[in-house]
Amino acid sequence: MTVEKRLAELGIILPEAAAPAANYVPFVAAEGLLHISGQIPFDEDGRLIVGRLGETMDVEAGQQAARRCAIGIVAQLKAAVGDFGRVKRIVKLNVFVNSALDFTAQPEVANGASDLMVALFGEAGRHARSAVGVAVLPRGVAVEVDAIVDVR
């Protein structure tokens, strides 16, 4: 089954790949690896998903924010390679979680992004990962995710 079919089955419509908000590029290809810059979560209406896990958001809301970041990663991937058939493997996700001092469920929040990659890319979506709690993220968003992808 193709990634496009999986997206359709999941009811996901890819947004336009987000333009950089500062002095960087959305992705860089180097020696077969595509490095995708951090993506922040936008809801279906294009509004930022803001909040702090363990304070104003629970794990489930954080997982949804992480999933929306992963959708942004997939949109950037599509913009970079055009054809998802060129994706050999999702190599690594780095997931940054805007966390209250006593919040320790970053791995569970990160599963929102990881689960989507596996749902879309199957075994090729299984990846290495870091899930890190941080004091603040740009624009007050709940989660930010970047990726490294092996492409043909």
Contacts in CASP RR format, 6 or more apart in sequence:
PFRMAT RR
TARGET T0000
AUTHOR 0000-0000-0000
METHOD contacts of the structure
MODEL  1
MTVEKRLAELGIILPEAAAPAANYVPFVAAEGLLHISGQIPFDEDGRLIV
GRLGETMDVEAGQQAARRCAIGIVAQLKAAVGDFGRVKRIVKLNVFVNSA
LDFTAQPEVANGASDLMVALFGEAGRHARSAVGVAVLPRGVAVEVDAIVD
VR
2 84 0 8 1.000
2 85 0 8 1.000
3 74 0 8 1.000
3 84 0 8 1.000
3 85 0 8 1.000
3 87 0 8 1.000
3 120 0 8 1.000
3 121 0 8 1.000
4 84 0 8 1.000
6 119 0 8 1.000
6 120 0 8 1.000
7 13 0 8 1.000
7 14 0 8 1.000
7 74 0 8 1.000
7 120 0 8 1.000
10 119 0 8 1.000
10 120 0 8 1.000
12 71 0 8 1.000
14 71 0 8 1.000
14 72 0 8 1.000
14 74 0 8 1.000
14 75 0 8 1.000
14 78 0 8 1.000
15 42 0 8 1.000
15 46 0 8 1.000
15 71 0 8 1.000
15 72 0 8 1.000
15 75 0 8 1.000
16 75 0 8 1.000
17 26 0 8 1.000
17 72 0 8 1.000
17 75 0 8 1.000
17 76 0 8 1.000
17 78 0 8 1.000
17 79 0 8 1.000
18 26 0 8 1.000
18 39 0 8 1.000
18 40 0 8 1.000
18 42 0 8 1.000
18 72 0 8 1.000
18 75 0 8 1.000
18 76 0 8 1.000
19 26 0 8 1.000
20 26 0 8 1.000
20 37 0 8 1.000
21 138 0 8 1.000
24 37 0 8 1.000
25 37 0 8 1.000
26 36 0 8 1.000
26 37 0 8 1.000
26 76 0 8 1.000
26 79 0 8 1.000
26 80 0 8 1.000
27 34 0 8 1.000
27 35 0 8 1.000
27 36 0 8 1.000
27 37 0 8 1.000
27 76 0 8 1.000
27 77 0 8 1.000
27 79 0 8 1.000
27 80 0 8 1.000
28 34 0 8 1.000
28 35 0 8 1.000
29 35 0 8 1.000
29 80 0 8 1.000
29 151 0 8 1.000
32 150 0 8 1.000
32 151 0 8 1.000
33 91 0 8 1.000
33 148 0 8 1.000
33 149 0 8 1.000
33 150 0 8 1.000
33 151 0 8 1.000
34 77 0 8 1.000
34 80 0 8 1.000
34 81 0 8 1.000
34 147 0 8 1.000
34 148 0 8 1.000
34 149 0 8 1.000
34 150 0 8 1.000
34 151 0 8 1.000
35 146 0 8 1.000
35 147 0 8 1.000
35 148 0 8 1.000
36 73 0 8 1.000
36 76 0 8 1.000
36 77 0 8 1.000
36 80 0 8 1.000
36 146 0 8 1.000
36 147 0 8 1.000
36 148 0 8 1.000
36 149 0 8 1.000
37 76 0 8 1.000
37 146 0 8 1.000
38 69 0 8 1.000
38 73 0 8 1.000
38 144 0 8 1.000
38 145 0 8 1.000
38 146 0 8 1.000
38 147 0 8 1.000
39 69 0 8 1.000
39 70 0 8 1.000
39 72 0 8 1.000
39 73 0 8 1.000
39 76 0 8 1.000
39 144 0 8 1.000
39 145 0 8 1.000
39 146 0 8 1.000
40 48 0 8 1.000
40 69 0 8 1.000
40 137 0 8 1.000
40 138 0 8 1.000
40 139 0 8 1.000
40 141 0 8 1.000
40 143 0 8 1.000
40 144 0 8 1.000
41 48 0 8 1.000
41 49 0 8 1.000
41 65 0 8 1.000
41 66 0 8 1.000
41 68 0 8 1.000
41 69 0 8 1.000
41 141 0 8 1.000
41 142 0 8 1.000
41 143 0 8 1.000
42 48 0 8 1.000
42 49 0 8 1.000
42 68 0 8 1.000
42 72 0 8 1.000
43 49 0 8 1.000
43 68 0 8 1.000
48 139 0 8 1.000
48 140 0 8 1.000
48 141 0 8 1.000
49 64 0 8 1.000
49 65 0 8 1.000
49 68 0 8 1.000
49 141 0 8 1.000
49 142 0 8 1.000
49 143 0 8 1.000
50 139 0 8 1.000
50 140 0 8 1.000
50 141 0 8 1.000
50 142 0 8 1.000
51 57 0 8 1.000
51 98 0 8 1.000
51 140 0 8 1.000
51 141 0 8 1.000
51 142 0 8 1.000
52 98 0 8 1.000
52 99 0 8 1.000
52 100 0 8 1.000
52 103 0 8 1.000
52 142 0 8 1.000
53 59 0 8 1.000
53 61 0 8 1.000
53 62 0 8 1.000
53 97 0 8 1.000
53 98 0 8 1.000
53 99 0 8 1.000
53 100 0 8 1.000
53 103 0 8 1.000
53 105 0 8 1.000
53 106 0 8 1.000
53 109 0 8 1.000
53 142 0 8 1.000
54 99 0 8 1.000
54 100 0 8 1.000
54 102 0 8 1.000
54 103 0 8 1.000
55 100 0 8 1.000
55 103 0 8 1.000
57 65 0 8 1.000
57 142 0 8 1.000
59 105 0 8 1.000
59 108 0 8 1.000
59 109 0 8 1.000
61 142 0 8 1.000
62 97 0 8 1.000
62 109 0 8 1.000
62 112 0 8 1.000
62 142 0 8 1.000
62 143 0 8 1.000
63 108 0 8 1.000
63 109 0 8 1.000
63 111 0 8 1.000
63 112 0 8 1.000
64 112 0 8 1.000
65 109 0 8 1.000
65 141 0 8 1.000
65 142 0 8 1.000
65 143 0 8 1.000
66 95 0 8 1.000
66 97 0 8 1.000
66 109 0 8 1.000
66 110 0 8 1.000
66 111 0 8 1.000
66 112 0 8 1.000
66 113 0 8 1.000
66 143 0 8 1.000
66 145 0 8 1.000
67 112 0 8 1.000
67 113 0 8 1.000
67 115 0 8 1.000
67 116 0 8 1.000
69 95 0 8 1.000
69 113 0 8 1.000
69 143 0 8 1.000
69 144 0 8 1.000
69 145 0 8 1.000
70 93 0 8 1.000
70 112 0 8 1.000
70 113 0 8 1.000
70 114 0 8 1.000
70 116 0 8 1.000
70 117 0 8 1.000
70 145 0 8 1.000
71 116 0 8 1.000
73 93 0 8 1.000
73 113 0 8 1.000
73 145 0 8 1.000
73 146 0 8 1.000
73 147 0 8 1.000
74 116 0 8 1.000
74 120 0 8 1.000
77 84 0 8 1.000
77 87 0 8 1.000
77 147 0 8 1.000
77 149 0 8 1.000
78 84 0 8 1.000
80 151 0 8 1.000
81 87 0 8 1.000
81 151 0 8 1.000
85 152 0 8 1.000
86 151 0 8 1.000
86 152 0 8 1.000
87 121 0 8 1.000
87 124 0 8 1.000
87 149 0 8 1.000
87 150 0 8 1.000
87 151 0 8 1.000
87 152 0 8 1.000
88 124 0 8 1.000
88 150 0 8 1.000
88 151 0 8 1.000
88 152 0 8 1.000
89 121 0 8 1.000
89 124 0 8 1.000
89 125 0 8 1.000
89 127 0 8 1.000
89 149 0 8 1.000
89 150 0 8 1.000
90 117 0 8 1.000
90 121 0 8 1.000
90 124 0 8 1.000
90 125 0 8 1.000
90 126 0 8 1.000
90 127 0 8 1.000
90 147 0 8 1.000
90 149 0 8 1.000
90 150 0 8 1.000
91 127 0 8 1.000
91 128 0 8 1.000
91 147 0 8 1.000
91 148 0 8 1.000
91 149 0 8 1.000
91 150 0 8 1.000
92 127 0 8 1.000
92 128 0 8 1.000
92 129 0 8 1.000
92 130 0 8 1.000
92 147 0 8 1.000
92 148 0 8 1.000
93 110 0 8 1.000
93 113 0 8 1.000
93 114 0 8 1.000
93 117 0 8 1.000
93 127 0 8 1.000
93 128 0 8 1.000
93 129 0 8 1.000
93 130 0 8 1.000
93 145 0 8 1.000
93 146 0 8 1.000
93 147 0 8 1.000
94 129 0 8 1.000
94 130 0 8 1.000
94 132 0 8 1.000
94 145 0 8 1.000
94 146 0 8 1.000
94 147 0 8 1.000
95 106 0 8 1.000
95 109 0 8 1.000
95 110 0 8 1.000
95 113 0 8 1.000
95 114 0 8 1.000
95 129 0 8 1.000
95 130 0 8 1.000
95 131 0 8 1.000
95 132 0 8 1.000
95 143 0 8 1.000
95 144 0 8 1.000
95 145 0 8 1.000
96 132 0 8 1.000
96 133 0 8 1.000
96 134 0 8 1.000
96 137 0 8 1.000
96 143 0 8 1.000
96 144 0 8 1.000
96 145 0 8 1.000
97 103 0 8 1.000
97 106 0 8 1.000
97 109 0 8 1.000
97 110 0 8 1.000
97 131 0 8 1.000
97 132 0 8 1.000
97 133 0 8 1.000
97 134 0 8 1.000
97 142 0 8 1.000
97 143 0 8 1.000
98 133 0 8 1.000
98 134 0 8 1.000
98 135 0 8 1.000
98 136 0 8 1.000
98 137 0 8 1.000
98 140 0 8 1.000
98 141 0 8 1.000
98 142 0 8 1.000
98 143 0 8 1.000
99 106 0 8 1.000
99 133 0 8 1.000
99 134 0 8 1.000
99 135 0 8 1.000
103 133 0 8 1.000
106 131 0 8 1.000
106 132 0 8 1.000
106 133 0 8 1.000
107 131 0 8 1.000
109 131 0 8 1.000
109 143 0 8 1.000
110 129 0 8 1.000
110 131 0 8 1.000
110 145 0 8 1.000
113 143 0 8 1.000
113 145 0 8 1.000
114 127 0 8 1.000
114 129 0 8 1.000
117 125 0 8 1.000
117 126 0 8 1.000
117 127 0 8 1.000
118 125 0 8 1.000
118 126 0 8 1.000
137 143 0 8 1.000
137 144 0 8 1.000
138 144 0 8 1.000
END
